[in-house]
Amino acid sequence: MIRLDAATVLLQWAVGGLGFLWFTTRRREVGLGYGWLLRGTFLLMAAGAVACGLAFGVVPVREVAGAGVVAAALVALVVSVVRRRAGVAGAEAEHDRRSARVAAMTGIERGERAGAADGDGDGDLREFPPALDLVAPLVGAIGLVAAAADAAGDGGELAVSLLRTFAGAAFLGAITDAMLLGHWYLVQPGLPRRHLNELVRALGWIWPVEVAALLLPTGMLSVWSGAVDDGWNGTLGWFWGACAVTTIALVVVTRAALRERSYSAVMAATGLLYLAILTAFGTDLVARAVLAG
């Protein structure tokens, strides 16, 4: 059904990560540096996808789309850097709200940011438009369709291949972005916790789709029944099951940790997401490696 193709895996990862970058930054509250980090990271992954495709087996539409992802992510990165002086409106509004609250409680007035008092300076500059981050994943989606069709082959089930490809992209992208966003709270400690909550919640919704896609025939149920030989007397099948169950358990525990009011809860959640990204990769990649045979 799905071959363990490095080019497809890297393109999935890049497309999912860039898609959830927009999901997080669309409210203009997360600092610009987070976008720079993710665009740079997934840009390199998309470039790696193109390189792997050219080296190990070309799927023309996938490789062209991968190059398009690189170009679109690079343009978004350059625009964000060029417009950095405009800042992020939502983050500045949250800063002002918190400052006003502290001043009301303590009577200590804090100076206004440059340009905030009269609308001059940075307040008149054009911000980075978050919608620009949607271009790369939309272009990449075309490549993923081509990759899924190539993986299904002439006699394969295209619908199952498409479901696995796109569910895997969303799964890998959500868990990676959530882990990186957890670390970003060290840089931007005043960032509202709802952004991380939204990513973790989205991951919880994607997990059943990902697991169900990998169970569909011919899937991991065939490994457990012995119809598909994993080469390890079924051990990899049970390892996959353990990874899948552990991933959703970690998601549930992470959501519980984020309900705690203390700031350390975010760091605890980030540590749990470290573990979850390992089990998530076991869930996605082990299944595809086994089913490739």
C-alpha positions in Angstrom: 0.0 0.0 0.0 2.4 2.7 1.2 6.1 2.4 0.7 8.5 3.8 3.3 9.6 6.5 0.9 11.9 9.2 2.5 10.8 11.8 -0.1 7.1 11.3 0.7 7.7 11.2 4.5 9.7 14.4 4.5 7.2 16.2 2.2 4.3 15.0 4.5 6.2 16.3 7.5 6.9 19.7 5.9 3.3 20.1 4.6 1.8 19.2 8.0 4.1 21.4 9.9 3.6 24.4 7.7 -0.1 23.9 7.8 -0.2 23.9 11.6 2.1 26.9 11.7 -0.7 28.9 10.1 -3.2 27.3 12.6 -1.1 28.6 15.5 -0.1 32.0 14.1 -3.4 33.0 12.5 -4.4 35.1 15.5 -1.2 37.2 15.4 -0.3 36.5 19.0 2.8 34.2 18.7 6.1 36.0 18.2 7.7 36.3 14.8 10.6 34.1 15.8 8.4 31.1 16.1 7.4 31.5 12.5 11.0 31.9 11.5 12.0 28.7 13.3 9.2 26.6 11.8 9.5 28.0 8.2 13.3 27.4 8.2 12.9 23.9 9.6 10.2 22.7 7.3 11.7 24.5 4.3 14.8 22.3 4.8 12.6 19.2 5.1 10.9 20.0 1.9 14.3 20.5 0.2 15.3 17.2 1.6 12.2 15.6 0.2 13.1 16.9 -3.3 16.7 15.7 -2.9 15.5 12.2 -1.8 13.0 12.0 -4.6 15.7 12.8 -7.2 18.1 10.4 -5.7 15.9 7.4 -4.9 13.0 7.5 -7.3 11.4 10.4 -9.1 7.7 11.2 -8.9 7.6 14.2 -11.1 4.6 16.0 -9.7 5.7 15.3 -6.1 9.2 16.7 -6.8 7.8 19.9 -8.5 5.4 20.4 -5.7 8.2 19.9 -3.1 10.2 22.6 -4.9 7.1 24.8 -4.7 6.9 24.3 -1.0 10.5 25.3 -0.6 9.9 28.5 -2.7 6.6 29.4 -0.9 8.1 28.9 2.6 11.2 30.9 1.6 9.0 33.8 0.4 7.0 33.7 3.6 10.2 33.7 5.6 11.6 36.7 3.7 8.4 38.7 4.0 8.2 38.0 7.7 11.8 39.2 8.2 11.3 42.3 6.1 8.2 43.2 8.0 9.6 42.3 11.4 9.4 46.0 12.7 5.7 45.9 12.5 5.6 43.2 15.2 2.6 41.1 16.0 -0.5 43.0 16.8 -2.1 40.4 18.9 1.0 39.9 21.1 1.3 43.7 21.5 -2.3 44.0 22.5 -1.9 41.2 25.0 1.2 42.9 26.4 -0.7 46.2 26.8 -3.6 44.4 28.5 -1.3 42.7 31.0 0.6 45.9 31.7 -2.7 47.8 32.3 -3.8 45.0 34.7 -0.5 45.1 36.6 -0.7 48.9 36.8 -4.2 48.7 38.1 -3.2 46.3 40.9 0.1 47.9 41.9 -0.3 51.5 40.9 3.0 51.3 39.0 2.7 52.8 35.5 4.8 51.2 32.8 6.0 53.2 29.8 4.3 52.7 26.5 6.0 50.9 23.7 7.5 53.1 21.0 4.9 54.0 18.4 2.0 52.7 20.5 1.0 56.1 22.0 0.1 58.0 18.8 -0.1 55.3 16.2 3.2 56.5 14.6 6.3 54.4 13.9 5.9 50.6 14.0 2.1 50.9 14.4 1.9 52.2 10.8 4.0 49.4 9.2 2.4 46.4 7.4 2.3 43.2 9.4 3.2 39.8 8.0 -0.1 38.3 6.7 -0.6 34.8 8.3 -2.5 33.6 5.2 0.8 33.6 3.3 1.8 30.5 5.3 -1.1 28.6 3.7 0.5 28.8 0.2 3.2 26.2 0.9 1.0 23.5 2.4 -1.6 24.0 -0.4 1.1 23.5 -3.0 2.5 20.6 -1.1 -0.9 18.9 -1.0 -0.7 18.5 -4.8 2.6 16.6 -4.3 1.1 14.4 -1.6 -1.8 13.4 -3.9 0.8 12.4 -6.5 2.8 10.5 -3.9 -0.3 8.7 -2.7 -1.2 7.7 -6.2 2.3 6.4 -6.8 2.3 4.5 -3.6 -1.1 2.8 -4.4 0.2 1.7 -7.8 -2.1 0.2 -10.5 -3.7 -2.4 -8.3 -3.8 -0.5 -5.0 -6.6 1.2 -3.1 -6.1 4.9 -3.9 -8.6 6.1 -1.3 -6.8 4.3 1.5 -3.4 5.6 0.2 -4.7 9.2 0.1 -6.1 8.9 3.6 -2.9 7.5 5.0 -0.8 10.1 3.3 -2.8 13.1 4.5 -3.6 11.8 7.9 0.2 11.1 8.4 1.0 14.7 7.3 -1.4 16.2 9.8 -0.3 13.8 12.5 3.4 14.4 12.1 2.9 18.2 11.6 0.7 18.6 14.7 2.9 16.7 17.1 6.1 18.4 15.9 4.5 21.9 16.1 3.1 21.2 19.5 6.5 20.2 20.9 8.2 23.2 19.4 5.5 25.6 20.6 5.9 24.3 24.1 9.5 25.3 24.0 8.5 28.7 22.6 6.8 29.6 25.9 10.4 30.0 27.3 11.0 32.8 24.8 7.5 34.3 25.1 6.3 33.4 28.6 3.2 35.7 28.4 1.8 33.8 25.4 -1.8 32.6 26.1 -1.9 28.9 26.8 -4.8 28.3 24.5 -2.4 28.1 21.5 -0.8 24.9 22.9 -4.1 23.6 24.0 -5.5 24.0 20.5 -2.6 22.0 19.0 -2.8 19.2 21.5 -6.6 19.1 21.1 -6.2 18.9 17.3 -3.7 16.1 17.7 -6.3 14.2 19.8 -8.8 14.5 16.9 -6.2 13.4 14.3 -5.0 10.4 16.2 -8.1 8.2 15.6 -8.0 9.1 11.9 -4.4 8.1 11.6 -4.8 4.8 13.5 -8.0 3.9 11.6 -6.2 4.6 8.2 -3.4 2.2 9.2 -5.9 -0.5 10.3 -7.8 -0.4 7.0 -7.1 -3.4 4.7 -4.4 -4.2 4.0 -3.3 -2.8 7.3 -2.0 -3.6 10.8 -4.9 -6.0 11.5 -3.3 -8.2 8.8 0.0 -8.1 10.7 -1.7 -9.2 13.9 -3.5 -12.0 12.1 -0.3 -13.2 10.5 -1.5 -12.5 6.9 1.3 -9.9 6.6 4.7 -11.0 7.9 6.6 -8.3 9.7 9.8 -10.4 9.7 9.8 -10.4 13.6 7.1 -13.0 14.3 4.5 -10.2 14.9 6.7 -8.2 17.3 6.5 -5.1 15.2 2.8 -5.3 15.0 2.5 -5.2 18.8 5.2 -2.5 19.0 3.0 -0.4 16.6 0.0 -1.0 18.8 1.9 0.0 21.9 3.1 3.2 20.2 -0.4 4.1 19.1 -2.0 3.6 22.5 0.9 5.4 24.3 0.6 8.4 21.9 -3.1 9.0 22.8 -2.4 8.4 26.5 0.4 11.1 26.4 -2.0 13.4 24.6 -4.6 13.0 27.3 -2.0 13.5 30.1 -0.7 16.5 28.3 -4.1 18.1 28.2 -4.5 17.3 31.9 -1.1 19.0 32.7 -2.2 22.1 30.8 -5.2 22.5 33.1 -2.8 23.3 36.0 -2.5 27.0 36.6 1.3 27.2 37.3 3.7 28.1 34.5 5.6 24.9 35.1 2.6 23.0 33.7 3.6 24.2 30.2 7.1 22.8 30.7 5.7 19.5 32.0 3.4 19.4 28.9 6.4 20.0 26.7 8.3 17.1 28.2 5.3 14.9 27.7 5.2 16.0 24.0 8.9 15.0 23.7 7.8 11.4 24.5 4.7 11.7 22.3 6.7 12.7 19.2 8.7 9.5 19.6 5.7 7.3 19.9 3.9 9.2 17.1 6.8 8.4 14.8 6.5 4.8 15.9 2.8 4.8 15.1 3.3 6.3 11.6 6.6 5.0 10.3 6.6 1.4 11.8 3.2 0.7 10.2 4.4 1.9 6.8 7.6 0.0 7.0 5.8 -3.2 7.8 3.1 -2.7 5.2 5.7 -1.8 2.5 6.4 -5.5 2.1 
